């Protein structure tokens, strides 16, 4: 997962709350820091996404494959 895919996934899952979720919520799964801090300190976006999902009780069905752009049509 790239950082841009992380951001799309967060925006899709949390909508207008996304900036607050990544900036204010402390995630135990990434060393008791916010998603933004973890990303800025080099934690892989996928690890941050999964920690965020666990903390926010995002169903398993919405955790994998999100954030990817649709493949280009030919």
DAVEN-V96019 format. One record per backbone hydrogen bond with DSSP energy under -1.0 kcal/mol. NH is the residue of the N-H (numbers start at 1). CO is the residue of the C=O. E is the energy in kcal/mol with one decimal. If there is no record, write none. Layout:
NH_CO_E / NH_CO_E
//
This chain:
6_2_-2.4 / 7_3_-2.4 / 8_4_-2.2 / 9_5_-2.5 / 10_6_-2.7 / 11_7_-2.6 / 12_8_-2.4 / 13_9_-2.3 / 14_10_-2.9 / 15_11_-1.7 / 17_14_-2.0 / 18_15_-1.9 / 21_17_-2.4 / 22_18_-2.4 / 23_19_-1.3 / 24_20_-2.8 / 27_33_-2.4 / 30_27_-1.2 / 31_28_-1.4 / 32_27_-1.2 / 33_27_-1.2 / 36_22_-2.7 / 38_34_-2.6 / 39_35_-2.6 / 40_36_-2.6 / 41_37_-1.6 / 42_39_-1.7 / 43_38_-2.6 / 48_44_-2.1 / 49_45_-2.9 / 50_46_-2.5 / 51_47_-2.0 / 52_48_-2.6 / 53_49_-2.7 / 54_50_-2.3 / 55_51_-2.3 / 56_52_-2.3 / 58_53_-2.4 / 62_59_-2.2 / 63_60_-1.7
//
